[in-house]
C-alpha cells in the first residue's frame, strides 16, 4: 500500500515582493528546482543534495534527457536509476566529474522535511513551462492511499506534463513535502467543467489533480539509488 497525497494544480504564481520571509522560501525552492526536457515534453526535477530526482513517467522512455538549471545552464543527463513501484527516477549530469559541482549544487541550507500531517494550503510547486523554474501555488485536495498501479488508477497525461510532473512540493515554510509524480487526464465530464468561472477558489478546483509521493519515500529512493 503506497501512501500519496493529491492536490489541485494551478497557475497562480507566487509574488513574494512584499514578504521578505516568503521571498527567501521561494529562492530556496528555486535553488533546488530544475527543468527536465525530453524529445516529447517538458517537466521538472528536484535536487536533494547533489542527487537529482524526477518522475519516472516523465523520463520512462529515455536513457538521456536535458537539464536546465535556474541560472539558464543546460546540460545532458543520464537516467541512472528507476523505481517502478513508486514511479521515481534518478538523473545524473553527463559531464566530467566536478565540472558543475559548484554551480549545480542545491542551496547549502539543510533540507527541511514536513510530515503529511503538515500539508496545508497553499502548497508551492515549480512551474517550468516557461523553460525556467517559477514557483506557483497549488491547492491541497486530500490525502489518500493508492493501492493499485498508478498508471491504471490514474489516467496519466503523458502529453501534458509541463510545469508540474517531477516538481518538488513544498509548504509555505519551505519544508519539503514530496515529489509530484503525475497529472490526471480529465474525463469528458470534467473537461466540460474546466471553464473559468471568474472565481479563483472555484476555478482552482476545476483544474487537473496531481498526485505526489511523500518526502520519506522520495528521500529513501535518493539514498539507495545508484
Secondary structure, 3 states (H helix, E strand, C coil): CEEEEEEEEEEEECCHHHCHHHHHHHHHHHHCEEEEECCCCEEEEEEECCEEEEEHHHHCCCCEEEEECCCCCEEEEEEEEEECCCCEEEEEECCCCCCCCCCCCCCCCCCCECCHHHCCCCEEEEECCCCCCEEEEEEEEEEEEECCCHHHHCCECCCCCCCCCCCEEEECCCCEEEEEEEEECCCHHHHCCCCCCCCHHHHHCCCCEEEEEEHHHHHHHHHHCC
